[in-house]
């Protein structure tokens, strides 16, 4: 399945579209039975072609990992193959080979929270270390490293990206920017245009290992117990000493 942010289509037998959003960094949310998954779809320029890949976890809301992993890997590998990466004078590389090469190239030097933030730090922050999710259901994302954990009514995700600080601030899908007080950081908080219920907020700042984001997102069928941007900033402060400068 290839997820196109301009016209997202999913077979009805697999999932029913709830909402779709257009843009260079877009989100599409689907239900699978009574379970819900939120995708983030980003567009990347590749010569004269456009590469669509699943990048930047928003929320995985009790969706079976096997289903999510299969879709995410298939989408990434299929799209890379369609874009014709690889040396045409050699044996054509499979989509999966091209996917892993793209990961190695575009994710080099990015902060990997799943490896660098200990379970004890996560537990001390009030999160459950047993819920650690590396990538989208274990599938790495091109240009993104992300790790998430579960709290009482929320998810906290730490992301790093190869996209520039300017990209983050000028992305039209990021809205309601405001400067936040994170000592020693040039930090901003912002929401997503696709988040009509105000359930998700990012606190982002540049670092030596990619642009970092601490994201608070509310679990499905639950209401935020505090404003998401305040909550994201609270966790950015809690985790700050464990993040690269």
C-alpha positions in Angstrom: 0.0 0.0 0.0 1.4 3.4 -1.0 -0.1 6.3 1.1 -0.3 9.5 -0.9 -0.8 12.6 1.1 -2.8 14.2 -1.7 -5.3 11.4 -2.1 -5.1 8.7 0.6 -6.9 5.5 -0.3 -7.2 2.4 1.8 -9.2 -0.7 0.9 -12.4 -0.8 2.9 -11.7 -4.3 3.9 -8.5 -3.1 5.7 -9.5 0.2 7.2 -12.1 2.9 6.9 -10.8 6.4 6.3 -11.8 8.8 9.0 -10.0 11.9 7.8 -7.3 12.7 5.2 -5.2 15.8 4.9 -3.1 17.3 2.1 0.2 19.0 2.5 4.0 18.4 2.6 3.7 16.9 6.0 0.2 15.4 6.3 -1.7 13.0 8.5 -4.3 10.3 7.7 -6.2 8.6 10.5 -7.9 5.2 10.0 -9.8 2.8 12.1 -9.3 -1.0 12.1 -12.3 -2.4 13.9 -12.5 -0.4 17.1 -8.7 0.3 16.9 -7.2 3.5 15.5 -3.9 4.4 13.8 -2.6 7.8 12.8 -0.1 8.0 10.0 2.2 10.8 9.1 3.0 11.1 5.4 5.8 13.2 4.2 6.9 14.1 0.6 10.5 14.1 -0.3 12.1 15.4 -3.5 14.0 12.8 -5.5 15.3 14.3 -8.7 12.2 15.1 -10.8 10.1 12.5 -9.0 8.3 12.7 -5.7 8.9 10.0 -3.0 6.2 9.4 -0.5 7.2 7.7 2.7 5.7 7.2 6.1 7.7 9.4 8.4 7.3 10.7 11.9 5.0 8.9 14.2 2.0 10.8 15.5 0.2 8.1 17.5 -0.3 4.4 17.3 -3.5 3.8 19.2 -3.8 0.1 20.2 -3.4 -1.1 16.6 -2.0 -4.6 16.0 1.8 -4.2 15.4 1.8 -6.9 12.7 -0.7 -5.0 10.7 1.1 -1.7 11.1 4.6 -3.2 10.4 3.5 -4.9 7.2 1.8 -1.7 5.8 4.7 0.6 6.8 7.4 -1.7 5.4 5.5 -2.4 2.2 4.8 1.3 1.6 8.4 2.4 2.1 9.9 -0.4 0.0 7.3 -0.2 -2.8 7.7 3.6 -3.1 11.4 3.4 -3.2 11.3 0.8 -5.9 8.9 2.9 -7.9 11.2 5.9 -7.8 14.0 3.9 -9.5 16.8 4.2 -7.0 20.0 2.3 -7.6 22.6 1.8 -10.3 21.0 0.7 -13.6 24.2 -1.0 -14.8 24.0 -3.5 -11.9 21.3 -6.0 -10.8 18.3 -3.9 -10.0 18.0 -3.5 -6.2 14.9 -4.6 -4.5 12.7 -2.0 -2.8 13.7 -3.3 0.6 17.4 -3.0 -0.3 16.8 0.6 -1.4 14.8 1.3 1.7 17.6 0.2 4.0 20.2 2.2 2.0 18.0 5.3 2.3 17.7 4.7 6.0 21.5 4.4 6.4 22.1 7.6 4.4 19.4 9.9 5.7 19.3 8.7 9.3 23.0 8.9 9.9 23.9 11.0 12.9 20.3 11.3 14.1 19.6 10.9 17.9 18.1 7.5 18.7 16.1 8.0 21.8 15.3 4.3 22.2 19.0 3.6 22.5 20.1 6.6 24.5 17.3 7.2 27.1 17.4 4.5 29.7 14.4 2.6 31.0 15.0 4.0 34.5 14.8 7.6 33.2 11.5 6.7 31.4 10.1 5.1 34.5 11.1 8.1 36.7 9.3 10.3 34.2 6.0 8.4 34.8 6.1 6.5 31.6 6.0 2.7 31.1 9.4 1.5 29.7 7.7 -1.8 28.6 5.7 0.1 26.0 8.8 1.5 24.2 8.1 1.7 20.4 11.0 2.1 18.1 9.8 3.5 14.8 6.3 2.7 13.6 5.7 -0.7 15.1 9.4 -1.5 14.7 9.7 -0.2 11.2 12.3 2.6 10.8 11.4 5.7 9.0 13.4 7.5 6.3 14.8 10.8 7.7 13.4 10.2 11.1 14.3 8.4 14.3 11.5 8.2 16.8 10.8 6.4 20.0 7.5 6.5 22.0 6.2 5.4 25.4 2.8 5.3 27.1 1.5 7.2 30.1 -1.8 7.2 31.8 -3.9 9.1 29.2 -1.2 10.0 26.7 1.8 9.0 24.6 5.2 10.7 24.7 7.3 10.5 21.5 10.9 11.8 21.1 11.7 12.4 17.4 14.9 13.5 15.6 14.9 14.4 11.9 17.3 15.2 9.1 14.9 18.0 8.0 16.3 21.4 8.8 15.1 23.7 11.6 13.9 26.1 8.9 11.8 23.2 7.3 10.1 22.7 10.6 9.3 26.3 11.1 8.0 26.9 7.6 6.0 23.7 7.1 2.5 24.9 6.4 1.1 21.9 8.3 2.6 23.1 11.5 0.5 25.8 13.1 0.1 28.0 16.2 3.9 28.4 16.7 5.0 30.1 19.9 8.3 30.3 21.7 8.6 28.3 24.9 11.0 28.5 27.8 13.3 25.5 27.6 16.6 26.8 29.2 19.5 26.8 26.8 17.4 25.8 23.8 15.9 27.7 20.9 12.6 26.0 21.4 9.1 26.4 19.9 5.8 24.7 20.5 3.3 24.1 17.7 0.3 22.1 16.8 -0.7 20.3 13.6 -3.2 21.6 11.1 -4.7 18.1 11.0 -5.3 17.9 14.7 -8.8 19.3 14.8 -9.4 18.3 18.5 -6.2 19.8 19.9 -4.9 16.5 21.2 -1.3 16.7 19.9 1.5 19.2 20.5 5.2 19.3 19.6 8.0 21.1 21.3 10.9 21.2 18.9 14.5 22.6 18.9 17.7 22.1 16.9 20.5 19.9 18.2 23.8 18.5 17.1 22.0 15.2 16.3 19.1 16.5 14.2 16.1 18.7 15.0 14.5 17.2 18.1 10.8 17.0 19.0 9.1 16.0 22.2 5.5 15.2 21.3 2.5 14.8 23.6 -0.5 13.0 22.1 -3.7 12.0 23.7 -4.9 8.4 23.7 -8.0 7.6 21.6 -11.3 8.1 23.4 -9.6 10.0 26.2 -9.5 13.7 27.0 -6.2 15.6 27.7 -5.8 16.2 31.4 -3.8 19.3 30.6 -3.2 21.4 27.5 -1.1 19.3 25.1 1.5 22.0 24.5 2.0 22.5 28.3 2.3 18.8 28.6 4.8 18.5 25.8 6.9 21.2 27.3 6.7 19.5 30.7 8.2 16.4 29.2 10.8 18.3 27.2 12.0 19.7 30.5 12.0 16.3 32.2 14.0 14.7 29.4 16.2 17.7 28.4 19.3 16.6 30.3 19.2 13.3 28.3 19.0 14.9 24.9 21.9 16.2 22.8 22.7 19.9 22.8 
